[in-house]
Amino acid sequence: ISSSFFNLVIASQPLEIIILLTLIALLPSMLIMMTCFARIVIVLGFLRSAMQTQNTPPNMVLTGLALFLTIFIMAPVFGEINEIAYQPYANEQIDTKEALERASVPLKRFMLKQTTNDDLEFFIGLAKEDIPEGGLSDEYKENDLSLTVIIPSFMIGELKRAFQMGFMIFLPFLIIDIVVGSTLMSMGMMMLPPAMISMPFKILIFVLADGWTLMIGSIVSSYNL
């Protein structure tokens, strides 16, 4: 891979080298803005907060799990990008500009599937662009709508869904906290922190319910692929 990359760089024009280096520098931001990474890591953070396990699992574990789940969910999109953009570019059949245009098509299609028309209309209005008379048709969204509107609309939609899933995660654990707190109050054990008693029950119920499988299955199925 490294030899082919350096051969590609040597054969490229200086402007293309600058574009490649810029893309490499922006890769972490693109991973967060244009894939499912943000929703996954936020939902996992909500789960850890609801269980009140402090730093367990640690941030490195949650980030790694979110990264590999992102690769799993985005595999069809990455495969299409490799087929229609990277391979022709590596074989010097297309230039950098055309490769970037081709690579943006699968990503745009993925983001549009997860984005509601309300979010798109909101950012179209902020951009002071006109909405077509026929509404936001699929053809218009894929061919005429720019990434400067699609990306923030997608990110807002991801944040909304992540917080909705976080609310649903908190509900059962909140019930456990209420039951434990009420039991301790009725027993007159007001000086004992309820979290100290409720946390083992939360972990036990989560393990018995096969919580990780349910959680990951819900995250994957929440995407309209």
C-alpha positions in Angstrom: 0.0 0.0 0.0 2.8 2.4 0.9 4.7 1.8 -2.4 1.6 2.4 -4.5 0.8 5.6 -2.5 4.3 7.0 -3.1 4.1 6.0 -6.8 0.8 7.8 -6.9 2.2 10.9 -5.2 5.3 11.0 -7.5 3.1 10.8 -10.6 0.7 13.6 -9.4 0.9 17.3 -9.9 1.8 19.6 -7.0 -1.8 20.8 -6.6 -3.0 17.2 -6.3 -0.4 16.5 -3.6 -1.7 19.4 -1.6 -5.2 18.2 -2.0 -4.3 14.7 -0.8 -2.4 16.1 2.2 -5.4 18.3 3.1 -7.8 15.4 2.9 -5.5 13.4 5.2 -5.5 16.2 7.7 -9.3 16.6 7.5 -10.0 12.8 7.7 -10.9 12.8 11.5 -13.4 15.6 11.0 -14.8 13.9 7.9 -15.2 10.7 9.9 -17.3 12.5 12.5 -19.3 14.7 10.1 -20.1 12.4 7.3 -20.5 8.9 8.9 -22.4 7.3 11.7 -19.6 7.7 14.2 -21.1 10.6 16.1 -24.4 8.9 16.8 -22.7 5.7 18.0 -20.2 7.3 20.3 -22.9 9.6 21.8 -25.3 6.7 22.4 -22.5 4.7 24.1 -21.7 7.7 26.3 -25.4 7.9 27.3 -25.3 4.3 28.2 -22.3 4.7 30.5 -23.8 7.7 32.2 -27.1 5.9 32.7 -25.4 3.0 34.3 -23.3 5.3 36.5 -20.2 3.2 36.0 -17.9 6.3 36.0 -15.1 5.6 33.4 -16.0 2.0 32.7 -15.8 1.2 29.9 -13.0 3.7 29.3 -13.1 6.3 26.6 -10.6 4.4 24.5 -12.9 1.3 24.5 -16.0 3.3 23.6 -14.2 5.1 20.8 -12.7 1.9 19.4 -16.1 0.2 19.5 -17.7 3.2 17.8 -15.0 3.2 15.1 -15.3 -0.4 14.2 -19.2 -0.2 14.2 -18.8 2.8 11.9 -16.6 0.7 9.5 -19.2 -2.2 9.7 -22.2 0.1 8.9 -20.3 2.1 6.3 -18.7 -0.9 4.6 -21.1 -0.8 1.5 -20.5 2.9 1.1 -16.7 2.6 1.4 -16.7 -0.4 -1.0 -18.6 1.7 -3.6 -16.2 4.6 -3.2 -13.3 2.2 -3.7 -14.8 0.8 -6.8 -16.0 4.0 -8.6 -13.4 6.5 -7.3 -10.2 5.1 -5.8 -9.5 2.3 -8.1 -9.9 4.4 -11.3 -7.8 7.1 -9.7 -5.0 4.6 -8.6 -5.0 3.3 -12.2 -4.6 6.9 -13.5 -7.9 6.7 -15.4 -9.3 9.8 -13.7 -7.9 12.9 -12.1 -8.2 14.1 -8.5 -11.1 16.4 -9.1 -13.2 13.7 -10.8 -12.2 11.1 -8.1 -13.5 13.5 -5.4 -16.7 14.1 -7.2 -17.3 10.4 -7.6 -16.4 9.6 -4.0 -18.9 12.2 -2.8 -21.9 10.5 -4.5 -22.1 7.4 -2.2 -21.5 9.6 0.9 -24.2 12.1 -0.2 -26.6 9.2 -0.8 -26.0 7.7 2.6 -26.4 11.1 4.4 -29.6 11.9 2.6 -31.1 8.5 3.7 -30.6 9.6 7.3 -31.7 13.2 6.9 -35.3 14.5 7.1 -36.7 17.1 4.7 -37.4 19.4 7.7 -33.6 19.6 8.5 -32.7 20.1 4.8 -35.3 22.9 4.5 -34.0 24.5 7.6 -30.4 24.8 6.3 -31.6 25.6 2.8 -33.4 28.6 4.4 -30.3 29.6 6.4 -28.3 29.5 3.1 -31.0 31.7 1.5 -31.5 29.3 -1.3 -34.8 28.7 -3.0 -36.7 25.4 -2.5 -38.1 24.1 -5.8 -41.9 24.3 -6.4 -42.2 20.5 -6.5 -40.6 20.2 -3.0 -37.4 18.3 -2.2 -37.6 15.4 -4.6 -35.0 12.6 -4.6 -33.6 13.7 -7.9 -33.2 17.3 -6.6 -31.5 16.2 -3.4 -29.0 13.9 -5.1 -28.1 16.1 -8.1 -28.7 19.7 -7.1 -28.3 19.9 -3.3 -24.8 20.9 -2.2 -22.7 19.2 0.5 -22.6 22.5 2.4 -26.3 22.0 3.1 -26.4 18.2 3.4 -23.6 17.8 5.9 -24.9 20.1 8.6 -28.4 18.8 8.1 -27.1 15.2 8.5 -25.2 16.2 11.7 -28.3 17.8 13.3 -30.3 14.7 12.4 -27.6 12.5 14.0 -27.6 14.5 17.2 -31.4 14.4 17.4 -31.5 10.6 17.0 -28.6 10.1 19.4 -30.4 12.1 22.1 -33.7 10.3 21.5 -31.9 6.9 21.9 -30.2 8.3 25.0 -33.5 9.2 26.5 -34.8 5.7 25.9 -31.7 4.2 27.5 -32.1 6.3 30.6 -35.7 5.3 31.3 -35.2 1.7 32.6 -32.1 2.8 34.7 -34.1 5.7 36.1 -36.8 3.3 37.2 -34.2 1.3 39.1 -32.9 4.4 40.8 -36.4 5.4 41.9 -37.1 1.9 43.3 -33.8 1.7 45.1 -34.2 5.3 46.5 -37.7 4.7 47.7 -36.7 1.4 49.3 -33.8 3.1 51.2 -36.1 5.9 52.3 -38.7 3.5 53.6 -36.0 1.6 55.5 -34.7 4.8 57.0 -31.3 4.4 55.4 -31.1 8.0 54.1 -27.4 8.3 54.6 -26.6 5.5 52.2 -26.0 6.8 48.7 -28.7 5.2 46.4 -26.2 5.0 43.5 -24.0 2.6 45.6 -26.9 0.1 45.8 -28.5 0.7 42.3 -25.3 0.3 40.3 -24.8 -3.4 40.9 -28.5 -4.0 40.0 -28.1 -2.0 36.8 -25.1 -4.0 35.8 -26.8 -7.3 36.7 -30.0 -6.5 34.7 -27.9 -5.2 31.7 -25.9 -8.4 31.6 -28.9 -10.7 32.0 -30.7 -8.9 29.3 -27.7 -9.3 26.9 -27.6 -5.5 26.8 -24.6 -5.1 24.5 -26.1 -7.2 21.8 -29.4 -5.3 22.1 -27.6 -2.0 22.1 -25.5 -2.7 19.1 -28.4 -4.3 17.2 -30.5 -1.2 17.9 -27.8 1.2 16.7 -27.2 -0.8 13.4 -30.9 -1.2 12.7 -31.5 2.5 13.3 -29.8 3.3 10.0 -31.7 3.4 6.8 -29.4 1.5 4.6 
